[in-house]
Amino acid sequence: MSESYDDPDIFWVDPRIRGILPVKNFHVPRRLKRTVRSERFKITINKEFTSIMEGCAASVGKRPKTWINGQIIELYTALHDMGYAHSIECWRNGRLAGGLYGIALGGVFFGESMFSRERDSSKVALVHLLARMRAGNFMFVDTQFTSKHLSRFGAIAISRSDYQSLLKQALGIKSNFKISIDKAYLNLMLNPE
C-alpha cells in the first residue's frame, strides 16, 4: 500500500484481524442476482488490467485519496504480465463501467481493489470472480479487512494465526483462474439449491 497516489513509498499490511471471503460461503443478494441475470454488463477477464487499476486508483467523491500509487500500478502490471495478477472488467455500451483486480496464488485470490462507475458494476464483477473461483478450485478471497459491504456477501474476520494456517493450506491447492465460465454455470451458482 501507499499513503496516497502521490506518495512514492509503499508498505506491507498484515492486519491482526484478517478479512476473508470463503468461496463456499459466498452469498448473492436477491436484487444483485437479478442484475447479474439481466446481463446489463458485458464481462471480460484480463483485457484491461491497467485500466482497472487506474479506475481503482482514481479519486472519487467519497474517496478523495487512494492507496494505489504509480509504483504499485507498475509492479502489479508486471505481475499481470507474468500471469499472477488478474482483472475482471464490466462493460456497458462499450465503456468500462467497473471491475476488480487481485493476485491468484494456489487456492487464494488476494483481492486488491474494486471500483464502480455504474451502479452494481463492481458487485457483478465480484459475482463473476467467485463463480470463476468456485469452478477453478479456490478456497477463499483475501479481502484484508471486512466491511459491512463485504459481510453481505459472506466475508468473515479471522485472527492472524487462523489466517496463516488457512493460507498455508490454500497455497497448496492446485487451482485454475483462467477456467471458462459459461452462462449455465453462473446460473447454477446463483441458485445453489
Backbone as ProteinMPNN parsed JSONL, in Angstrom:
{"seq_chain_A": "MSESYDDPDIFWVDPRIRGILPVKNFHVPRRLKRTVRSERFKITINKEFTSIMEGCAASVGKRPKTWINGQIIELYTALHDMGYAHSIECWRNGRLAGGLYGIALGGVFFGESMFSRERDSSKVALVHLLARMRAGNFMFVDTQFTSKHLSRFGAIAISRSDYQSLLKQALGIKSNFKISIDKAYLNLMLNPE", "coords_chain_A": {"N_chain_A": [[0.834, -1.175, 0.0], [0.228, 2.351, -0.317], [0.484, 5.642, 1.08], [-0.821, 7.585, -0.373], [-1.79, 8.439, -3.766], [0.204, 10.117, -4.738], [2.367, 9.621, -3.113], [5.549, 8.218, -3.08], [6.396, 6.014, -1.633], [5.924, 2.597, -0.593], [4.262, 0.114, 1.421], [3.876, -2.875, 3.424], [0.944, -4.593, 4.514], [-0.301, -6.267, 7.281], [-2.798, -7.23, 8.848], [-3.982, -7.686, 12.254], [-6.47, -8.831, 12.613], [-7.972, -10.52, 10.097], [-9.675, -10.16, 6.99], [-11.607, -12.414, 5.141], [-13.169, -14.011, 2.341], [-14.778, -16.786, 2.141], [-15.088, -19.143, -0.461], [-17.098, -21.102, -0.4], [-18.979, -19.92, 1.271], [-20.063, -17.833, -0.105], [-22.499, -15.426, -0.804], [-25.139, -14.213, -2.761], [-26.976, -11.358, -2.886], [-30.533, -10.989, -3.429], [-31.495, -8.89, -5.191], [-29.157, -8.298, -6.561], [-28.725, -10.71, -7.858], [-30.728, -10.575, -9.81], [-29.723, -8.436, -11.312], [-27.306, -9.534, -12.291], [-28.334, -11.653, -13.838], [-29.688, -10.17, -15.749], [-27.828, -9.424, -17.546], [-26.804, -6.902, -17.992], [-24.249, -5.898, -17.937], [-21.355, -6.473, -19.88], [-18.937, -8.925, -19.446], [-15.443, -9.191, -19.122], [-12.234, -10.767, -18.92], [-9.049, -10.017, -17.773], [-8.54, -8.212, -19.865], [-8.237, -5.446, -19.753], [-6.313, -4.74, -17.753], [-4.541, -2.725, -16.644], [-6.161, -0.469, -16.952], [-8.217, -1.109, -15.172], [-6.812, -1.022, -12.743], [-6.126, 1.712, -12.761], [-8.692, 2.806, -12.625], [-9.402, 1.966, -10.067], [-7.552, 3.43, -8.643], [-8.317, 6.022, -9.0], [-9.403, 9.215, -7.795], [-12.411, 9.753, -6.095], [-15.606, 11.145, -5.131], [-16.407, 10.18, -2.427], [-14.054, 9.061, -1.736], [-11.398, 10.671, -1.688], [-8.657, 10.251, -1.546], [-6.274, 7.73, -2.414], [-4.809, 4.465, -1.99], [-3.256, 3.442, -3.928], [-0.471, 3.861, -5.805], [1.669, 5.113, -8.497], [3.904, 3.389, -8.623], [2.904, 1.02, -7.527], [0.978, 0.383, -9.444], [2.679, -0.108, -11.614], [4.187, -2.333, -10.627], [2.163, -4.284, -10.171], [1.172, -4.523, -12.736], [3.343, -5.729, -13.961], [3.236, -8.177, -12.584], [0.819, -9.048, -13.608], [1.531, -9.373, -16.302], [3.171, -11.567, -15.97], [1.345, -13.488, -15.369], [0.165, -13.756, -12.856], [-1.391, -11.716, -11.636], [-4.734, -10.587, -11.985], [-7.646, -9.324, -13.698], [-11.101, -8.448, -13.607], [-13.419, -7.209, -15.74], [-16.15, -4.994, -16.165], [-18.349, -4.0, -18.609], [-20.326, -1.524, -20.232], [-22.283, -0.518, -22.827], [-19.985, -0.311, -24.421], [-18.192, 1.02, -22.796], [-15.924, 1.083, -20.023], [-17.272, 0.123, -17.074], [-16.754, -0.661, -14.505], [-14.992, -2.792, -12.134], [-12.579, -5.213, -10.897], [-9.448, -6.194, -9.338], [-6.698, -8.433, -8.605], [-4.482, -10.877, -7.109], [-3.795, -14.212, -7.967], [-2.875, -17.061, -6.274], [-2.094, -20.376, -5.717], [-4.835, -21.714, -4.01], [-5.994, -19.25, -3.426], [-7.355, -16.014, -3.909], [-6.059, -12.938, -3.86], [-7.667, -10.279, -3.22], [-7.416, -7.044, -4.328], [-8.464, -4.425, -5.043], [-11.475, -2.672, -6.014], [-13.777, -1.019, -8.251], [-16.49, 1.172, -9.191], [-18.195, 2.666, -11.818], [-20.706, 2.675, -12.587], [-23.803, 1.805, -11.109], [-23.711, -1.143, -9.245], [-21.743, -2.395, -10.815], [-19.157, -3.192, -9.859], [-19.955, -5.076, -8.008], [-21.16, -7.006, -9.631], [-18.867, -7.814, -10.97], [-17.589, -9.015, -8.79], [-19.305, -11.213, -8.309], [-18.858, -12.65, -10.667], [-16.139, -13.159, -10.312], [-16.21, -14.878, -8.042], [-17.668, -17.028, -9.094], [-15.864, -17.966, -10.971], [-13.809, -18.664, -9.241], [-15.015, -20.704, -7.74], [-15.46, -22.642, -9.73], [-12.817, -23.016, -10.46], [-11.501, -24.219, -8.331], [-10.74, -22.769, -5.957], [-10.164, -21.617, -2.57], [-10.62, -19.263, -0.943], [-11.188, -15.658, -0.952], [-8.856, -13.272, -0.15], [-9.543, -10.531, 1.59], [-8.299, -8.688, 3.095], [-9.403, -6.783, 5.019], [-12.594, -6.653, 6.718], [-15.841, -5.479, 5.857], [-19.019, -3.85, 6.164], [-20.243, -3.962, 3.72], [-18.828, -6.112, 2.373], [-19.429, -8.158, 4.144], [-22.087, -8.727, 3.61], [-21.866, -10.416, 1.495], [-20.783, -12.672, 2.554], [-18.293, -12.47, 3.746], [-15.878, -12.897, 6.332], [-14.255, -12.295, 9.527], [-11.095, -13.242, 10.72], [-8.556, -14.428, 13.018], [-5.054, -13.478, 12.899], [-3.342, -15.707, 13.236], [-5.087, -17.859, 12.633], [-5.627, -17.173, 10.015], [-3.062, -17.419, 8.837], [-2.667, -20.172, 9.071], [-4.796, -21.163, 7.49], [-4.079, -19.984, 5.073], [-1.654, -21.291, 4.489], [-2.58, -23.869, 3.987], [-4.293, -23.329, 1.775], [-2.525, -22.344, -0.173], [-1.332, -24.621, -1.091], [-3.115, -25.767, -2.811], [-4.097, -26.821, -6.034], [-5.174, -24.757, -8.464], [-7.239, -23.033, -10.931], [-7.415, -20.1, -12.439], [-8.062, -19.193, -14.961], [-10.095, -20.708, -15.975], [-12.883, -21.542, -18.01], [-16.04, -19.996, -17.799], [-19.366, -20.634, -18.208], [-22.71, -19.469, -19.095], [-24.636, -21.173, -18.004], [-23.279, -22.315, -15.826], [-22.853, -20.064, -14.236], [-25.52, -19.381, -13.633], [-26.208, -21.647, -12.13], [-24.597, -21.235, -9.913], [-25.818, -18.944, -8.899], [-28.185, -19.969, -8.052], [-27.987, -22.116, -5.861], [-29.469, -24.151, -4.638]], "CA_chain_A": [[0.0, 0.0, 0.0], [0.877, 3.647, -0.239], [-0.354, 6.605, 1.799], [-1.637, 8.286, -1.358], [-1.337, 8.278, -5.145], [1.415, 10.913, -4.949], [3.437, 9.169, -2.218], [6.343, 7.204, -3.783], [6.701, 4.883, -0.764], [4.93, 1.546, -0.427], [4.482, -0.685, 2.619], [3.13, -4.12, 3.535], [-0.077, -4.572, 5.554], [-0.59, -7.591, 7.84], [-3.687, -6.923, 9.974], [-4.159, -8.693, 13.318], [-7.726, -9.493, 12.258], [-7.953, -10.563, 8.625], [-10.935, -10.408, 6.302], [-11.592, -13.368, 4.032], [-14.457, -14.377, 1.779], [-14.699, -18.182, 1.728], [-15.857, -19.425, -1.67], [-18.3, -21.882, -0.054], [-19.932, -19.074, 1.997], [-20.453, -16.679, -0.915], [-23.943, -15.194, -0.892], [-25.506, -13.15, -3.691], [-28.282, -10.786, -2.55], [-31.577, -11.213, -4.433], [-31.517, -7.845, -6.216], [-27.951, -8.441, -7.374], [-28.958, -11.859, -8.749], [-31.488, -10.071, -10.96], [-28.816, -7.619, -12.13], [-26.39, -10.444, -12.987], [-29.115, -12.361, -14.864], [-30.113, -9.233, -16.803], [-26.686, -9.278, -18.451], [-26.626, -5.472, -18.261], [-22.827, -5.667, -18.16], [-20.545, -7.482, -20.564], [-17.802, -9.248, -18.576], [-14.208, -9.691, -19.717], [-11.188, -11.142, -17.964], [-7.665, -9.69, -18.139], [-8.463, -7.449, -21.125], [-7.857, -4.053, -19.479], [-5.792, -4.794, -16.39], [-4.047, -1.423, -16.19], [-7.325, 0.43, -16.849], [-8.899, -1.445, -13.912], [-6.01, -0.442, -11.658], [-6.269, 3.17, -12.799], [-10.031, 3.089, -12.111], [-9.34, 1.777, -8.613], [-6.69, 4.473, -8.072], [-8.881, 7.355, -9.241], [-10.087, 9.902, -6.706], [-13.854, 9.937, -6.263], [-16.181, 11.968, -4.069], [-16.322, 9.609, -1.078], [-12.681, 8.607, -1.511], [-10.519, 11.606, -2.396], [-7.288, 9.725, -1.544], [-6.181, 6.31, -2.736], [-3.579, 3.824, -1.534], [-2.599, 2.893, -5.12], [0.369, 4.86, -6.472], [2.227, 4.706, -9.783], [4.798, 2.236, -8.46], [2.057, -0.161, -7.331], [0.416, 0.057, -10.765], [3.773, -0.691, -12.398], [4.52, -3.658, -10.101], [1.061, -5.216, -10.411], [1.108, -4.771, -14.176], [4.378, -6.738, -14.214], [2.685, -9.452, -12.106], [-0.189, -9.429, -14.593], [2.258, -9.869, -17.476], [3.714, -12.888, -15.613], [0.232, -14.429, -15.205], [-0.278, -13.87, -11.458], [-2.419, -10.722, -11.322], [-5.864, -10.713, -12.911], [-8.727, -8.347, -13.574], [-12.419, -8.73, -14.166], [-13.929, -5.932, -16.208], [-17.569, -4.861, -16.5], [-18.524, -3.024, -19.677], [-21.696, -1.173, -20.603], [-22.295, 0.338, -24.024], [-18.619, -0.126, -24.898], [-17.375, 1.776, -21.834], [-15.575, 0.374, -18.797], [-18.192, 0.586, -16.03], [-16.232, -1.04, -13.202], [-14.276, -4.06, -12.106], [-11.715, -5.503, -9.756], [-8.199, -6.884, -9.66], [-6.002, -9.073, -7.496], [-3.467, -11.882, -7.434], [-4.174, -15.605, -7.723], [-1.788, -17.977, -5.91], [-2.688, -21.569, -5.127], [-6.278, -21.624, -3.9], [-6.36, -17.951, -2.856], [-7.327, -14.812, -4.724], [-5.795, -11.794, -2.995], [-8.413, -9.163, -3.789], [-6.725, -5.791, -4.019], [-9.348, -3.265, -5.076], [-12.555, -2.688, -6.998], [-14.386, 0.303, -8.449], [-17.724, 1.249, -9.977], [-18.626, 3.917, -12.444], [-22.143, 2.49, -12.706], [-24.343, 1.04, -10.004], [-23.581, -2.604, -9.188], [-20.746, -2.991, -11.718], [-18.115, -3.909, -9.109], [-20.6, -6.242, -7.39], [-21.285, -8.008, -10.698], [-17.511, -8.351, -11.146], [-17.339, -9.903, -7.657], [-20.05, -12.454, -8.565], [-18.128, -13.392, -11.705], [-14.912, -13.645, -9.684], [-16.49, -16.039, -7.194], [-18.048, -18.144, -9.975], [-14.594, -18.455, -11.526], [-13.077, -19.302, -8.147], [-15.685, -21.968, -7.415], [-15.166, -23.583, -10.821], [-11.372, -23.218, -10.565], [-10.981, -24.896, -7.142], [-10.157, -21.841, -4.99], [-10.723, -21.674, -1.216], [-11.134, -18.002, -0.429], [-10.649, -14.362, -1.354], [-8.27, -12.487, 0.931], [-10.042, -9.154, 1.46], [-7.505, -7.981, 4.107], [-10.29, -6.299, 6.075], [-14.013, -6.868, 6.439], [-16.679, -4.28, 5.864], [-20.442, -4.177, 6.117], [-20.494, -4.309, 2.318], [-18.322, -7.455, 2.087], [-20.133, -9.117, 5.011], [-23.321, -9.104, 2.921], [-21.528, -11.479, 0.552], [-20.265, -13.822, 3.282], [-16.946, -12.238, 4.282], [-15.74, -13.065, 7.779], [-12.988, -11.856, 10.117], [-10.405, -14.302, 11.461], [-7.3, -13.976, 13.625], [-3.855, -13.606, 12.07], [-2.841, -17.089, 13.283], [-6.009, -18.699, 11.856], [-5.413, -16.819, 8.616], [-1.81, -18.002, 8.371], [-2.903, -21.612, 8.943], [-5.651, -21.348, 6.321], [-3.294, -19.597, 3.913], [-0.708, -22.375, 4.212], [-3.37, -24.943, 3.365], [-4.814, -22.883, 0.48], [-1.444, -22.182, -1.148], [-1.017, -25.945, -1.616], [-4.185, -26.226, -3.706], [-3.93, -26.568, -7.469], [-6.379, -24.067, -8.931], [-7.168, -22.516, -12.3], [-8.17, -18.853, -12.563], [-8.44, -18.95, -16.358], [-11.122, -21.66, -16.373], [-14.008, -20.928, -18.716], [-17.311, -19.995, -17.072], [-20.476, -20.374, -19.128], [-23.922, -18.902, -18.504], [-25.289, -22.213, -17.204], [-22.565, -22.444, -14.551], [-23.139, -18.85, -13.469], [-26.89, -19.524, -13.115], [-26.168, -22.669, -11.081], [-24.036, -20.598, -8.728], [-26.8, -18.008, -8.37], [-29.27, -20.77, -7.457], [-27.29, -23.336, -5.429], [-30.36, -25.191, -4.101]], "C_chain_A": [[0.882, 1.243, 0.0], [-0.054, 4.577, 0.533], [-1.282, 7.354, 0.862], [-1.062, 8.042, -2.751], [-0.005, 8.982, -5.389], [2.6, 10.48, -4.087], [4.238, 8.067, -2.922], [6.617, 5.948, -2.948], [5.559, 3.871, -0.754], [5.28, 0.735, 0.818], [3.531, -1.877, 2.621], [2.13, -4.006, 4.676], [-0.368, -6.011, 5.982], [-1.484, -7.394, 9.063], [-3.773, -8.053, 11.003], [-5.434, -9.496, 13.095], [-7.865, -9.373, 10.747], [-9.343, -10.82, 8.079], [-10.739, -11.409, 5.183], [-13.033, -13.604, 3.574], [-14.347, -15.816, 1.297], [-15.603, -18.441, 0.519], [-17.157, -20.139, -1.321], [-19.358, -21.051, 0.674], [-20.483, -17.929, 1.151], [-21.965, -16.612, -1.068], [-24.197, -14.02, -1.841], [-26.881, -12.625, -3.299], [-29.255, -10.866, -3.739], [-31.559, -10.163, -5.554], [-30.304, -7.956, -7.138], [-28.068, -9.648, -8.307], [-29.704, -11.405, -10.001], [-30.595, -9.257, -11.893], [-27.864, -8.501, -12.923], [-27.129, -11.146, -14.123], [-29.53, -11.457, -16.024], [-29.044, -9.048, -17.874], [-26.512, -7.822, -18.899], [-25.167, -5.165, -18.595], [-22.214, -6.818, -18.941], [-19.308, -7.688, -19.69], [-16.622, -9.732, -19.413], [-13.203, -9.954, -18.597], [-9.836, -10.755, -18.557], [-7.527, -8.93, -19.458], [-7.931, -6.038, -20.904], [-7.316, -3.933, -18.057], [-5.359, -3.416, -15.88], [-5.191, -0.415, -16.052], [-8.109, 0.162, -15.569], [-8.122, -0.848, -12.745], [-6.149, 1.075, -11.612], [-7.653, 3.593, -12.297], [-10.078, 2.966, -10.597], [-8.546, 2.897, -7.942], [-7.283, 5.877, -8.191], [-9.554, 7.926, -7.992], [-11.56, 10.035, -7.064], [-14.38, 10.668, -5.04], [-16.006, 11.43, -2.667], [-14.914, 9.158, -0.726], [-11.723, 9.52, -2.275], [-9.061, 11.142, -2.452], [-7.33, 8.229, -1.843], [-4.849, 5.762, -2.23], [-2.761, 3.286, -2.704], [-1.8, 4.004, -5.793], [0.927, 4.298, -7.783], [3.123, 3.485, -9.689], [3.998, 0.952, -8.268], [1.441, -0.579, -8.662], [1.469, -0.631, -11.625], [4.091, -2.119, -11.943], [3.421, -4.684, -10.375], [0.89, -5.5, -11.901], [2.166, -5.792, -14.572], [3.905, -8.118, -13.745], [1.597, -9.96, -13.046], [0.482, -10.027, -15.832], [2.85, -11.251, -17.227], [2.613, -13.929, -15.376], [-0.287, -14.587, -13.791], [-1.42, -12.918, -11.107], [-3.478, -10.742, -12.414], [-6.88, -9.601, -12.668], [-10.009, -8.915, -14.163], [-13.026, -7.376, -14.483], [-15.418, -6.018, -16.517], [-17.708, -3.719, -17.502], [-20.006, -2.752, -19.88], [-21.625, -0.167, -21.741], [-20.881, 0.682, -24.486], [-17.695, 0.647, -23.975], [-17.107, 0.928, -20.596], [-16.394, 0.959, -17.648], [-17.694, 0.275, -14.627], [-15.474, -2.344, -13.29], [-13.429, -4.2, -10.86], [-10.433, -6.151, -10.238], [-7.605, -7.489, -8.396], [-5.008, -10.085, -8.024], [-3.987, -13.261, -7.074], [-2.917, -16.426, -7.463], [-2.409, -19.182, -5.23], [-4.194, -21.431, -5.141], [-6.772, -20.328, -3.302], [-6.349, -16.891, -3.954], [-7.172, -13.651, -3.751], [-6.443, -10.576, -3.64], [-7.793, -7.857, -3.362], [-7.666, -4.595, -3.995], [-10.415, -3.469, -6.136], [-13.102, -1.276, -7.138], [-15.635, 0.167, -9.303], [-17.887, 2.631, -10.556], [-20.137, 3.889, -12.671], [-22.594, 1.585, -11.575], [-24.206, -0.466, -10.251], [-22.474, -3.198, -10.07], [-19.652, -3.738, -10.956], [-18.697, -5.14, -8.423], [-20.782, -7.365, -8.411], [-19.915, -8.63, -10.971], [-17.18, -9.331, -10.027], [-18.07, -11.237, -7.84], [-19.319, -13.295, -9.607], [-16.795, -13.919, -11.177], [-15.182, -14.909, -8.884], [-16.958, -17.241, -8.003], [-16.789, -18.793, -10.55], [-13.795, -19.196, -10.455], [-13.697, -20.648, -7.777], [-15.368, -23.021, -8.474], [-13.687, -23.943, -10.871], [-10.706, -23.788, -9.333], [-10.219, -23.964, -6.188], [-10.86, -21.98, -3.639], [-11.351, -20.372, -0.753], [-10.504, -16.799, -1.126], [-10.088, -13.719, -0.094], [-8.711, -11.051, 0.694], [-9.27, -8.188, 2.366], [-8.361, -7.541, 5.283], [-11.717, -6.699, 5.735], [-14.716, -5.516, 6.47], [-18.127, -4.744, 5.852], [-20.81, -4.639, 4.704], [-20.064, -5.753, 2.02], [-19.011, -8.519, 2.935], [-21.439, -9.577, 4.386], [-23.094, -10.266, 1.961], [-20.951, -12.723, 1.236], [-18.865, -13.662, 3.827], [-16.966, -12.369, 5.802], [-14.38, -12.532, 8.227], [-12.395, -13.014, 10.908], [-9.1, -13.74, 12.015], [-6.135, -14.188, 12.656], [-3.357, -15.056, 12.066], [-3.763, -18.043, 12.52], [-5.834, -18.44, 10.36], [-4.148, -17.499, 8.085], [-1.931, -19.516, 8.193], [-3.726, -21.928, 7.696], [-4.894, -21.028, 5.035], [-2.316, -20.703, 3.516], [-1.409, -23.533, 3.499], [-3.777, -24.549, 1.942], [-3.717, -22.747, -0.574], [-1.02, -23.514, -1.757], [-2.042, -26.499, -2.592], [-3.834, -25.884, -5.154], [-5.241, -25.975, -7.973], [-6.153, -23.51, -10.329], [-8.04, -21.268, -12.417], [-8.743, -18.682, -13.966], [-9.494, -19.929, -16.871], [-12.293, -20.922, -17.015], [-15.293, -21.08, -17.899], [-18.421, -19.716, -18.084], [-21.702, -19.886, -18.355], [-24.629, -19.913, -17.596], [-24.605, -22.356, -15.843], [-22.845, -21.247, -13.659], [-24.549, -18.931, -12.864], [-26.953, -20.561, -12.005], [-25.609, -22.082, -9.788], [-25.023, -19.626, -8.086], [-27.967, -18.714, -7.682], [-28.717, -22.1, -6.973], [-28.205, -24.453, -4.943], [-30.472, -26.277, -5.117]], "O_chain_A": [[2.082, 1.196, 0.272], [-1.254, 4.317, 0.626], [-2.395, 7.719, 1.242], [0.033, 7.497, -2.888], [0.822, 8.497, -6.161], [3.722, 10.931, -4.314], [3.65, 7.064, -3.326], [7.026, 4.925, -3.495], [4.389, 4.229, -0.887], [6.441, 0.672, 1.222], [2.52, -1.888, 1.917], [2.429, -3.391, 5.699], [-0.647, -6.869, 5.145], [-0.993, -7.389, 10.192], [-3.651, -9.228, 10.658], [-5.473, -10.698, 13.358], [-7.875, -8.274, 10.193], [-10.103, -11.608, 8.643], [-9.821, -11.277, 4.373], [-13.982, -13.416, 4.335], [-13.884, -16.063, 0.184], [-16.753, -18.002, 0.492], [-18.206, -19.821, -1.88], [-20.526, -21.439, 0.693], [-21.288, -17.136, 1.64], [-22.621, -17.595, -1.412], [-23.556, -12.974, -1.74], [-27.861, -13.366, -3.37], [-28.843, -10.817, -4.898], [-31.602, -10.515, -6.733], [-30.409, -7.736, -8.344], [-27.562, -9.61, -9.428], [-29.358, -11.799, -11.115], [-30.696, -9.371, -13.115], [-27.633, -8.249, -14.106], [-26.618, -11.23, -15.24], [-29.701, -11.925, -17.15], [-29.328, -8.571, -18.973], [-26.124, -7.551, -20.035], [-24.875, -4.298, -19.418], [-22.516, -7.986, -18.695], [-18.699, -6.716, -19.243], [-16.777, -10.574, -20.298], [-13.319, -9.431, -17.489], [-9.516, -11.115, -19.69], [-6.479, -9.009, -20.101], [-7.25, -5.49, -21.77], [-7.799, -3.126, -17.262], [-5.772, -2.997, -14.799], [-5.186, 0.403, -15.132], [-8.614, 1.096, -14.946], [-8.711, -0.234, -11.855], [-6.276, 1.655, -10.533], [-7.782, 4.615, -11.623], [-10.721, 3.771, -9.923], [-8.833, 3.269, -6.804], [-6.802, 6.812, -7.552], [-10.193, 7.198, -7.232], [-11.91, 10.383, -8.192], [-13.682, 10.794, -4.034], [-15.508, 12.141, -1.794], [-14.611, 8.902, 0.439], [-11.287, 9.187, -3.377], [-8.307, 11.592, -3.314], [-8.318, 7.556, -1.551], [-3.883, 6.507, -2.064], [-1.682, 2.73, -2.496], [-2.373, 4.973, -6.291], [0.679, 3.143, -8.127], [3.107, 2.634, -10.579], [4.376, -0.095, -8.794], [1.388, -1.769, -8.973], [1.179, -1.626, -12.289], [4.248, -3.014, -12.773], [3.706, -5.817, -10.763], [0.502, -6.605, -12.28], [1.915, -6.637, -15.432], [4.142, -9.117, -14.425], [1.468, -11.166, -13.256], [0.051, -11.061, -16.344], [3.017, -12.028, -18.167], [2.905, -15.111, -15.201], [-1.106, -15.471, -13.539], [-2.322, -13.288, -10.355], [-3.176, -10.892, -13.598], [-6.956, -9.024, -11.583], [-9.996, -9.737, -15.078], [-13.135, -6.509, -13.617], [-15.885, -7.013, -17.071], [-17.237, -2.608, -17.261], [-20.838, -3.645, -19.72], [-20.995, 0.885, -21.633], [-20.606, 1.812, -24.89], [-16.543, 0.906, -24.323], [-17.96, 0.148, -20.172], [-16.24, 2.127, -17.29], [-18.157, 0.878, -13.659], [-15.328, -2.929, -14.363], [-13.54, -3.427, -9.908], [-10.331, -6.598, -11.38], [-7.957, -7.114, -7.278], [-4.727, -10.144, -9.221], [-4.555, -13.457, -5.999], [-2.015, -16.49, -8.298], [-3.168, -19.033, -4.273], [-4.777, -21.073, -6.164], [-7.858, -20.293, -2.725], [-5.465, -16.867, -4.81], [-8.045, -13.409, -2.917], [-5.847, -9.923, -4.497], [-7.658, -7.588, -2.168], [-7.668, -3.831, -3.03], [-10.288, -4.311, -7.025], [-12.915, -0.438, -6.256], [-15.814, -0.808, -10.032], [-17.736, 3.638, -9.863], [-20.766, 4.919, -12.913], [-21.854, 0.704, -11.138], [-24.542, -0.976, -11.32], [-22.292, -4.415, -10.062], [-19.257, -4.825, -11.376], [-18.004, -6.146, -8.271], [-20.58, -8.537, -8.092], [-19.813, -9.839, -11.18], [-16.559, -10.365, -10.274], [-17.501, -12.289, -7.55], [-19.179, -14.507, -9.448], [-16.368, -15.01, -11.556], [-14.469, -15.902, -9.028], [-16.668, -18.377, -7.626], [-16.675, -20.017, -10.603], [-13.181, -20.228, -10.729], [-12.981, -21.619, -7.531], [-15.044, -24.162, -8.143], [-13.334, -25.05, -11.278], [-9.478, -23.846, -9.27], [-9.166, -24.337, -5.67], [-12.013, -22.408, -3.573], [-12.469, -20.361, -0.236], [-9.465, -16.892, -1.78], [-10.781, -13.633, 0.92], [-8.304, -10.424, -0.284], [-9.569, -6.994, 2.392], [-8.07, -7.892, 6.426], [-12.013, -7.045, 4.592], [-14.221, -4.548, 7.048], [-18.414, -5.905, 5.561], [-21.583, -5.58, 4.523], [-20.848, -6.53, 1.474], [-19.163, -9.659, 2.496], [-21.859, -10.712, 4.61], [-24.023, -11.012, 1.651], [-20.662, -13.717, 0.569], [-18.293, -14.629, 4.33], [-17.937, -12.002, 6.463], [-13.474, -12.344, 7.415], [-13.095, -13.684, 11.667], [-8.602, -12.715, 11.549], [-6.228, -14.979, 11.717], [-2.99, -15.579, 11.014], [-3.28, -18.942, 11.83], [-5.886, -19.362, 9.546], [-4.167, -18.089, 7.005], [-1.355, -20.077, 7.261], [-3.399, -22.842, 6.94], [-5.05, -21.718, 4.028], [-2.173, -21.012, 2.333], [-0.889, -24.096, 2.535], [-3.625, -25.34, 1.011], [-3.961, -23.011, -1.752], [-0.412, -23.537, -2.827], [-1.855, -27.585, -3.14], [-3.338, -24.796, -5.448], [-6.289, -26.62, -7.913], [-5.035, -23.513, -10.844], [-9.265, -21.369, -12.487], [-9.806, -18.083, -14.131], [-9.759, -19.977, -18.072], [-12.644, -19.815, -16.607], [-15.589, -22.155, -17.377], [-18.413, -18.677, -18.744], [-21.722, -19.893, -17.124], [-25.156, -19.549, -16.545], [-25.278, -22.503, -14.823], [-23.052, -21.402, -12.456], [-24.739, -18.581, -11.699], [-27.682, -20.374, -11.031], [-26.089, -22.394, -8.699], [-25.059, -19.499, -6.863], [-28.649, -18.132, -6.838], [-28.954, -23.125, -7.613], [-27.765, -25.598, -4.842], [-31.172, -27.264, -4.89]]}, "name": "protein", "num_of_chains": 1, "seq": "MSESYDDPDIFWVDPRIRGILPVKNFHVPRRLKRTVRSERFKITINKEFTSIMEGCAASVGKRPKTWINGQIIELYTALHDMGYAHSIECWRNGRLAGGLYGIALGGVFFGESMFSRERDSSKVALVHLLARMRAGNFMFVDTQFTSKHLSRFGAIAISRSDYQSLLKQALGIKSNFKISIDKAYLNLMLNPE"}
